[in-house]
Amino acid sequence: MRQARSRRRRVGWVAGLFLTLLATVSTSRTGAVAAARPAPAAAASAMDSVAAMQPSWNLGNTLDAIPDETSWGNPPVTKALFDTVRSQGFRSVRIPVTWGNHQSDQAPYTIDAAFLSRVRQVVDWAQADGLRVVLNLHHDSWQWINKMASGHDQVLARYDATWQQIATAFKDEPRTLLFESINEPAFDNADDARKMALVDELNTSFHSIVRASGGANAQRLLVLPTVGATPDQTLMDDLAATIDGLDDPNLVATVHYYSFWPFSVNIAGYTRFDATVQQDMTDAFARMHDTFVAKGIPVYLGEYGLLSYPDYTHQDYVERGEALKYFEALGHTARVAGVTTALWDPFSLLNRETLRWRDPALFALVKSSWTTRSGTASSDKVYVRKADPVTDRSLTLNLNGTSFRGLWLGGKKLAQGVDYTVSRDRLTLTAAALKRLTGDRAYGVNATLQARFSSGVPWRIDVMTYDPPLLADTTGTTASFAALAQFRGDCLVTMEARDADGTNAGPADWTSYQQFGTAFAPDYDGGTLRLTADLLNSLKDSVPVTLTFHFWSGATVKYEVTRSGDTVTGTAVS
């Protein structure tokens, strides 16, 4: 494959040289008139163009929302939104669009003219701000394209008609507009080989339609996904073969990355950005680089984030500090791999009403990761138990190539050797400093420190007072069960569920550690710990189940629940 691509480039270079010589001869014959008409500049290479898109941002849950633009809680898009995105350092945007709700589902599959006009308006606003734009078919992938295995001809006809209309409507837009064939293609009733064949067929048909539609589409960059936009080696090899067969230098590969799945949703005990999670990231980006980038095929990471963080509508399911370490590392790993990244933002990063970041510290870290590294630590919390004497507490520093510059409390630098010590990568807060920082030792955050490094953003460390949480005996139903809880300054990590014989209990019966938010969720402000219907309905009737709640302080709390029909009783275990 590498040889084939090199040969194509060599032919292109020779052809370019020939055209240059021909232009020189023509100029000498026609004199000043020809000399005054400069030849059009050659289009930038796909690699250079995609590199110029870094970093990128997704206009999620908007034009892709079902059935309409505001149906999923975001306000209508405005030009001011793109002004903000550009001012924050983004150089491109991905505009997901679900066309199916604005299109006839029968031939000729006409797209509603008003909706097409609205998409054009949004695309033009973004380009007016100097942002490159990726336009796609988004949730159509699971609305109707997923039925291609059983309804091949109709789905392909509709897909082709959809792209014919889009390509025609945007054919005169500049090359800074890219087309993406389909988002996360998936297919019902098909094995892996069939799924790859169907994606290849869609990508190839899309390529033919756009290239034949005229105008700027002849050289427009076209973005092609793997099955599910998954960075699996077999799937990427298949896409690489498709790209090689199309023999077109203006193609871009795309995949998505949401981390090692158990960590991304907090299940099976993967609560930390540990060695396993880090290796998953390292391996995924190495595959992207080796399969595509190293062979001259640019990669646009069309979406990245965590599946369960951030979401301002509920308590964090992934612990904040662990999520921050993930985002910091991803920016670095993508840069090393030469991959352009597009942050997935459905609603929880940029507030579309105020045009401000909901979590400025999170965005500051993401932004910093585009160009440098930031130091972190083994935790962003130091717990001091209220019932015990105060003693030294230690964290491990993750320097990430930086050097440690000290600890600050607000604008005041703490005294090394008195308030803290550093031994290689071990940071220790002294008992004397912790006594001062915890003050009257009220439960919760008593003080917030900053660990500062030679580059990047500071690492926040909350000093917290706690005692082990307490749960009360509770009676409820499978539809509604929330145990009264005194969290006493602590925060929940995860929960294990086991039957009396030690076997796993709960909806995820392959692990004892159930999914945060799906099986259980804390309400710190309301003082309850909720068990979901999914968890409770999965329990055997009249069989006691022991739940073990793990907290970030290291405390564990056991709780026994028994379902009898629709009634559930919960009992605190001493």
N, C-alpha and C positions, 0 to 999 in steps of 0.2 A: 504493500500500500504506500509506503514511504517513497519507493522508487516511482510509482505512478504519479504521485503528486509532484515530485521534483521534475519529472519529464514535462508535465503540463506547464509548470512555471518557466522551464527553459524555452518551450515553444512560444509562450507568451512574450518572453523577453526578446526573442529573435524577431517576432512580429512587430513589437514596439519599435525596435531599432530600424526595421525596414520602413515603417510608416514615418519615422523621424527623418530618414534620409530622403524619402519621397517628398515630404513637406519642404525640405531644404531645396531640393531641385525645383519644385514648383515655385518657391519664393524667388529663386534666381531668375526664373523665366518671366514672372508677372510683375516683378519690380515692387515699387513702393506700396501699391494697393494691397498686395498679398502680405507684405511685411507689416502693414498696419492692422491686420486681423489676426491676433494671437490665437494659437490652437488652444482648445479647451484643456484645462488641467486634468491630468489623469486622476481617476477616483482613488482614494486612499485604499490600501489593502484592507481586507477583512480583519486581520489581526490588529492593525493600527486603529481602525474604526471602533472595534469593540473595546480596545484598551482605553480609547477616549471616552467611553461610556462609564467608566469607573469613577465614583460609585453610582449605583442606581437605586431607585425607590419604586415600590409598587403602589399604585392607586387601587388598593384592595377594597372589596365589598362595596363597590360603587357602580360602575357601568357593568360589572359582572353580577351585581345583586339581582335577585329574582323576587318579584317580576320586574321591578323598576329600580331606578337609580338610588332612591332613598329608602328602599324597602328594608335594608339591613342596618338602618340607624345612622347612616352618614348623610350630611346635608348635600345639596347639589354642588357639583364642582364649580369653582370660580377661577378666574385668571389669577386672583390673589393667592390661591393655593399654590400654583406653580411658581409664582414670585417667591413665596416662602421656601419651597423646596429648593429652588435654585440658590437662594441666598444662604441656605444651610450647607452648601457644598456639593449637592448632588449634580451630576452631569447628564443624567438620563433618567427616564421614567418608563416603567412598564405599565401599560394601560390594559388591564384585563377586561374583556367584553364578552358578555353572554348574549348571543344574537338570537337564540331560539325563541325567546319570549316576544321578540319583535319581528317575527318572520312567519310566513305561511309554512305550515308543515306539509303542504302538498305542492307538487310542481306547478309553477316554476320557482317555488321557494323564495318569493319576493321579500326582501327586507323592507321594513317600514321606512318610508322616506324621512319622516321626522326624526326617527331614532338615528338613522345614518347621518343625518345632518348634525345631530347633537354630538355624535362620536367625532365627526370632523371638527366641530367647534372646539372640543376638548383637546384633540390632537394638535390643532393649530395654536391653541393657547400655550401648550407646553413647548412647542417648537419656537414660538415667539420669544420665549425666555431663553432660547439657546439650548434647550434640553433635547437630546436625542430621545426617540420614542420607539417602544416596542408595542405593537398592536397585535392582538391574537383572537382566537376562539377560545373561550374559557370554560365555563360550566356546561357548555354544549357537549363536552367530553363525556359527562355522565348523564346528561338529559336525553340525548338521542344517538350520539356517535357510538356509545358503548354497545348499541344493538347491532353493530355492523356484522358480527359473526353470523347471526341468523337472518339479518335483513340487509345483506351486503349491497345489492344494487340500489335500493332506495337510499340507504345512508350515504353511499358514495355519490349518488346523484345530488343529494341535498348539500353535501360537503362541497362538491365541486361548484355548484350554483352559488353557494355562500361566498366562496373565495373569488369567483368570477365577478360578483358584484362589488366586493370590497376592493379587489385589485383595480377594477375599472374606476371606482370612485376616488381612489387615492393615487392613481398612476402618475399624476403630475406633481405629487408631493416630493420634496427633496429627499436625497438618499439618507438623510438623518432620521427618516422614518423606516423602521424595520418591521417585517411581518413575521409572526410566529405561527406555525401551522396549526398547533392545537396544544392546549394545556393538559398536562398529565393524562395522556390517552390511556384509557382502560376499556376492557371489552368483556362482556358477559359470555359465558358458555364457550370459552376458548382456552386451550392450553397455551403454555409459554411460547411454543414455536408459532402457533397461529397468531398470538398477540403481536409478536415481532413482525410477522408477515403483513398484518393489517396496518401497523404503524408505518412500515416501509411503503406500503401502497398509498397511504394518506400523504406522507411526506413527498413522495415522488409525484403524485397527482397535483398537489399544492405547488410544487416547483414548476411543473409544466404550465399550469394555469397562469401563475404570476408572470413567468418569463414571456408568455405569449400575449400578455395583455397590453404591451406597448408602454410608451412613455419612460419614466424613470425606473419602471419595474424591470427593465432589462438588466440593470446593475444593482438593484436594491438588495440589501443584505437580507437573507432569509434564514430564519431560526428554526432548527429542527430538533425535536425532543426524542428521547428514548421512551420506551413503554413506561408510563407512570412518571416520566421525568426522573427516573430512579438512576443513581450513579453506580449501578451494578455492572461488573466487568463484562458479563455476557451481553447485556443490553447495550452498553456503550460500544462494544465491538461491532454489534449489529448496525448501530447508527453510523459508525465510522465506515463500514462497508457501503452503506447507502450513500453517504457523502462522497466517497471515492468514486462510486459508480456514476454519480450525477455529473462529475467532471466540471465543476463550477467553483471558481475561487471565491465567490461571494456567499458562502454558506457558513453558518454558525451553529455549533452544537449547544444544546441547553439541557441542563438537569436541575434538580432542586435538592436542597440539603436541610434537614430539620434535626440533625444530630442522631446519635444512637437512640433508637426509639424508646427503650425503657427509661432512659434518662429524660427524654423530651416530654414524656407524659407522667413521670414519677410512678413507676411500677416495678415490681420484682426487686425492690431494695436498691435500685440505682438512683440514689439521691444526690450524689456528688459528681462533679466534673473530674472523675478519677481516671486512672490509667487506661481502663477499658474504653471509656467514653472518648478520651483524648486520642487513643489509637484508631478508633472508628473514624474520627475526623481526619487524622493524618492519612489514613489509607484511602479514604474517599477522594481527597484532593490529589493525592498521588496518582490515582487511577485517571482522574480528569486530565491531569497534566500529561501523563504518559500516553494515553489513548488519543488525545486530541492536540493539546497545545504543542507538545514536542514535535508534532507532525505538521504544524502550521495551520491547524484548525482552531479558531478561537472558541472559547467556552464562555457562555453567558449563564451564570448561576441565577436563573430566573426568579427563584424564591429561596430565602433562608430565614431561619429564626428557630424558635422552639415551639412545639405544638401547644404547650401549656404555660407559656410565659412570653411577654406580659399580657395580662388581661385585667384591666382596671375594674371590671365588674365583679370580681370576687377576690378572696385572699389568694396569695401566690401559691400555686400548686408545686412549682419548682422554686427552691429557696433562692432568694435574690442574689446572694453572693456567688452561688454556684452558677447561676445563669449569666452573671456578669463575666465570670471567667470563661465561659463558653463563647460569648460574643467577642471578647478580647482576643482569644486564641483563633477564632474563625477569621477575623480580619487579617491576622498575620499569616495564617496558613494559606489563605486564598492568594495573598500577594506573592508568596513564595512560589505558588503553583502557576501564577500568571492568569488567574481566573477573575473575570469581572463579576461583581456581586450585586444582587438586587434585593434589598431588604423588604421582606413581606410585611406590609402594614395595613391590616384591615380596619383598625380603629384605635388601637391601644398605644401607639407611639405618638403620632402627630394628631392633636386634637383639631378636627376639621372645623369646629365652631370658632375656636379662639386663634387657630393657627399657631399654637404654642405646643412644645413637647410636653406630654403628660409627665414624663420622668426625665428632666434635663440631665441628670447625672448618668443615666443609662445612655442617652444619646451622645453625651460627651465622650463616653468610653467607645461607643461604636465609631464615632467620627475620628477619634484618635487612632483607632485600629487601622484606618485607611493608610496611614503613613508611618506609624511607629508602634512600639510596644509599651504596655503599661505593666507595672508590677502589681501583683495581687498577694493574697495570703491564703492559708489553709481554711480560714473562715473569716466572715465579716462580723462575727460576734464573739465576745468574751463573756462567759456566764460566771457570775459570782453568787453562790448559794447564800440566801439570807440567814438560814439557820446555822451556818457554819462560820468559823473564824475566817477572815479574809487571808488568802495566801497568794503567792505568785501565780500568774497564768501565762501560758506560752502559746504562740502561733508559729507556723512555719511560713516563711516568706517565699513566694514564687517570684524571683527577680526578673525572669523573662528577658535576660540580657541587659537589664538596667542595674543601677546601683542604688542602695537604700540611702535616703537623705535625712530621715528623722521622722518623729511623731509630733503632730500638732493638735492642740485643743483650741479650736477656733483660730485666732490669730497668734496664739502663743505656742512657741516650740517647747516641748517637754525636754527635761534634762536627761541626757543619756548617762547611764551609770547611777542615776538616782531614781528616775521614774521608770526607766526601762533599760534593758541590756540587749545587745545583739551579739550572737555568737554564730558566725557563718550565716546560715539562713534561719536561725532560731531567734525570734523576737519574744522577749519576756517582759511583761508588765510586772512591776514590783508590787508587793502587798501594800507598801506605804502609798504608792500612787493610786492603787485601786480603792483603798479606804477613802482617799480624798475624792476620787471620781464618783464613787457610788453614793456619797453624801448621806442622806437619811435612809438610803437603802429601800426606797419604794420599788415595788415590782415594775419590771419593764426596763426601758432604756434610761440609764442615769446620765450617760455622757457619750458623745460621739467624737472619736478621734479620726485623724487623717494620717495614714502612712504615705509619705511622699517619696518619689523616686526620681531618678535623673531624667526620665522622659515619661510621656504619657500623662494620664490623669491619676490623682491620688486614690488610695484605697481606703474606703470608709470602714471603721471598726466601731461597732456599738458595744459599750460596756453595759451589761444588763444584770439586774438582780432578779433572782428567781427562787422558788421552792418547787418541788415536784407537784405537778398538777393534780387536781382532785376531780373525780367524776361521781355523779350522784346516781342512785337507783332510779330507774325511769321505766314507765310503761307507755307504749305507743302502738302504732300499727305499721304494717309493711309499707304503707303509703306515706307515713309521717312519724319519724322517730328522731328525737334530738335530746341527747342526754345533757342535763345541766352540767356545766364545766367551770371550774376555777382554774384558769391557765397559769395564774400566779407568775406572770412574766416570762413564761416559757413559750416556745413555738413548736408546732408539730412537724415531724419529719415524714413519718410513714406509719402504716398500720399492718400488722400481721393478723391473719385469721386462721384458726386451726380447730378442727373437731376434737372431741375428747380423746380420740385414739391417735391424735397427732397429725392426721392427714390435713391437707390444705382445704380450706373452706373459702367460699366467696365466688363471685362470678369469674375471676381469673383463677381457675383451679389448678393451673400449671405452676403456680407460685403461691407461697403463703402471704407475700407482700402485695396487697391489693392497690389498685390505682387511685391515687390522690384525686379527689373531686368526683370521680365516678362511683367509688364505693363509700367514701367518707369525706367529710369536709368540716373544718373548724369555723366557727364564727366567734372571733376573739372579742369583738365589740358586744355581741349579744350574749356571750357566755354560754354557748352551747357547742356540742360536737354532734354533727348530724350523720346518721347512717342512712344510706340511700336505699330506695326501693330495689335497685339492681342488686345490692348486697343482700338485703333481707329476704328477698324472694328466692335467692339462690340457696338459702340455708335449708337443711333437712328439717322436717317437721318434728318438734319436740326433742331435738338433739341440741344440747348446749354447745355453744361455740365460744372459745376464748379469743378475745381480741387483745392484742398487745400493741399499745400506742407508744411509738418512739418519739422522743423530743430532742431538740438540738442541744440542750444542756447535757444530754446523756441519760436523762431520767427515762424510765419506762413505767407505764401504767397499764394494768390488766383490767379487763372488763368482760363479763360473761353475758352473752345474749342468747335467748331462746325464742324461737318462733313457734307459735301454736296457731295454725291457721293464719288468720290475718293479724293476730295479736302478737306483740313482741314485748318481752320483758328484758330489762338490762339491770345487771347487778354489779356493783363495784367489788373488785377482788382485793382483799387486804394483802 
